[in-house]
Amino acid sequence: MPHDVISTCPVCAGELAVTRLHCRQCGTTLEGEFSVGRFGRLTKEQLILLESFLRSRGNLRDMERELGISYPTVRGRVEALVRALGFGPRDGSDESDDETTAGSAADAAAARQQILERLSRGEIGAEEASTAIRSLGRTER
């Protein structure tokens, strides 16, 4: 039974590269260095959030009910997901600098909460959680 591809090294948390692809139907094998793509780098939690987003057609209130988390948490996680996919902050937003700073703080808090939840479930170790939380602080400054 095939397993999902992991994209993060379980030892150092670095990005893993796919180096071999094999076709079961014709037996062709390709070797080299291949990227898993932006969606392949998402965590299980981020994929669950993305699936919920698609099921709800982007309605954050529906996501709030489906996931059993607060609206601000849903919004923060969606913003973190957007950044994880490499889309960055929205351009041309009408928000003032104060609102953007408040949003960034809420996003960072939601991301920290997600890291702590993963730690409590044993999905990541203390060192990885610590590194991830420290990196949040560097990106928000």
C-alpha positions as CSV (number, residue, x, y, z in Angstrom):
1,M,0.0,0.0,0.0
2,P,1.5,3.3,-1.0
3,H,2.2,6.0,1.6
4,D,2.0,9.7,1.2
5,V,5.3,11.4,0.3
6,I,6.8,13.4,3.1
7,S,8.5,16.6,2.2
8,T,10.3,17.4,5.5
9,C,13.2,15.6,6.9
10,P,12.3,13.8,10.2
11,V,15.8,14.4,11.5
12,C,16.6,18.1,10.7
13,A,13.3,19.4,9.3
14,G,15.0,20.3,6.0
15,E,13.2,20.0,2.7
16,L,13.4,16.5,1.2
17,A,13.9,16.0,-2.6
18,V,12.3,13.2,-4.6
19,T,15.1,11.4,-6.5
20,R,13.3,8.5,-8.2
21,L,10.0,8.0,-9.9
22,H,8.7,4.7,-11.1
23,C,5.7,3.8,-13.3
24,R,4.0,0.5,-12.2
25,Q,2.2,0.1,-15.5
26,C,5.1,0.2,-17.9
27,G,8.1,-0.1,-15.6
28,T,9.7,3.2,-16.6
29,T,12.0,4.7,-13.9
30,L,13.2,8.3,-13.8
31,E,16.0,9.4,-11.6
32,G,17.0,12.9,-10.8
33,E,15.9,15.6,-8.4
34,F,12.2,16.5,-8.5
35,S,10.2,18.9,-6.4
36,V,7.0,17.7,-4.6
37,G,5.4,21.0,-5.6
38,R,3.8,23.6,-3.3
39,F,0.9,21.4,-2.3
40,G,3.2,18.5,-1.5
41,R,5.0,20.7,1.1
42,L,1.8,21.3,3.1
43,T,1.4,19.7,6.5
44,K,-1.6,17.3,7.2
45,E,-3.3,20.1,9.1
46,Q,-2.8,22.5,6.2
47,L,-4.2,20.0,3.7
48,I,-7.3,19.4,6.0
49,L,-7.8,23.2,6.1
50,L,-7.5,23.4,2.3
51,E,-10.0,20.6,1.8
52,S,-12.4,22.4,4.2
53,F,-11.9,25.6,2.3
54,L,-12.7,23.9,-1.0
55,R,-15.7,22.1,0.4
56,S,-17.1,25.3,1.9
57,R,-16.4,27.2,-1.3
58,G,-14.2,29.6,0.7
59,N,-16.9,30.4,3.3
60,L,-14.9,30.9,6.5
61,R,-18.1,30.7,8.7
62,D,-18.8,27.2,7.2
63,M,-15.2,26.2,7.9
64,E,-15.5,27.5,11.5
65,R,-18.5,25.1,12.0
66,E,-16.9,22.2,10.2
67,L,-13.5,22.4,11.9
68,G,-14.9,23.4,15.4
69,I,-12.6,26.3,15.8
70,S,-13.2,30.1,16.1
71,Y,-13.6,32.4,13.2
72,P,-10.3,34.3,14.0
73,T,-8.5,31.0,14.2
74,V,-9.9,29.9,10.8
75,R,-8.9,33.3,9.3
76,G,-5.4,33.1,10.8
77,R,-4.9,29.6,9.5
78,V,-6.2,30.4,6.0
79,E,-3.7,33.4,5.9
80,A,-0.9,31.1,7.1
81,L,-1.9,28.6,4.4
82,V,-1.8,31.3,1.8
83,R,1.7,32.2,2.9
84,A,2.8,28.5,3.0
85,L,1.7,28.2,-0.6
86,G,4.0,31.1,-1.5
87,F,1.4,33.7,-2.3
88,G,2.5,36.2,0.5
89,P,0.4,39.1,1.7
90,R,-2.3,40.5,-0.4
91,D,-1.2,43.5,-2.5
92,G,-3.3,46.7,-2.8
93,S,-5.2,46.0,0.4
94,D,-7.3,48.8,1.9
95,E,-6.2,48.0,5.4
96,S,-4.2,50.5,7.3
97,D,-0.8,49.7,8.8
98,D,-2.3,49.3,12.3
99,E,-4.9,46.8,11.0
100,T,-2.2,44.9,9.0
101,T,0.0,44.7,12.1
102,A,-2.9,43.4,14.2
103,G,-3.7,40.9,11.4
104,S,0.0,39.8,11.4
105,A,-0.1,39.3,15.1
106,A,-3.3,37.3,14.9
107,D,-1.7,35.2,12.1
108,A,1.4,34.6,14.1
109,A,-0.7,33.6,17.2
110,A,-2.7,31.2,15.1
111,A,0.5,29.7,13.6
112,R,2.0,29.3,17.1
113,Q,-1.1,27.6,18.3
114,Q,-1.0,25.2,15.3
115,I,2.6,24.4,16.1
116,L,1.8,23.7,19.8
117,E,-1.2,21.5,18.8
118,R,1.1,19.5,16.5
119,L,3.6,19.2,19.4
120,S,0.9,18.0,21.8
121,R,-0.3,15.3,19.3
122,G,3.3,14.1,19.0
123,E,3.5,15.0,15.3
124,I,6.7,17.0,15.8
125,G,9.3,17.1,18.5
126,A,10.1,19.9,21.0
127,E,13.2,21.0,19.0
128,E,11.2,21.3,15.8
129,A,8.4,23.2,17.5
130,S,10.9,25.5,19.1
131,T,12.6,26.2,15.8
132,A,9.3,26.8,14.1
133,I,8.1,29.2,16.8
134,R,11.4,31.1,16.7
135,S,11.1,31.4,12.9
136,L,7.7,32.9,13.3
137,G,9.1,35.7,15.5
138,R,11.8,36.5,12.8
139,T,9.3,36.7,10.0
140,E,6.9,39.0,11.9
141,R,9.5,41.6,12.7
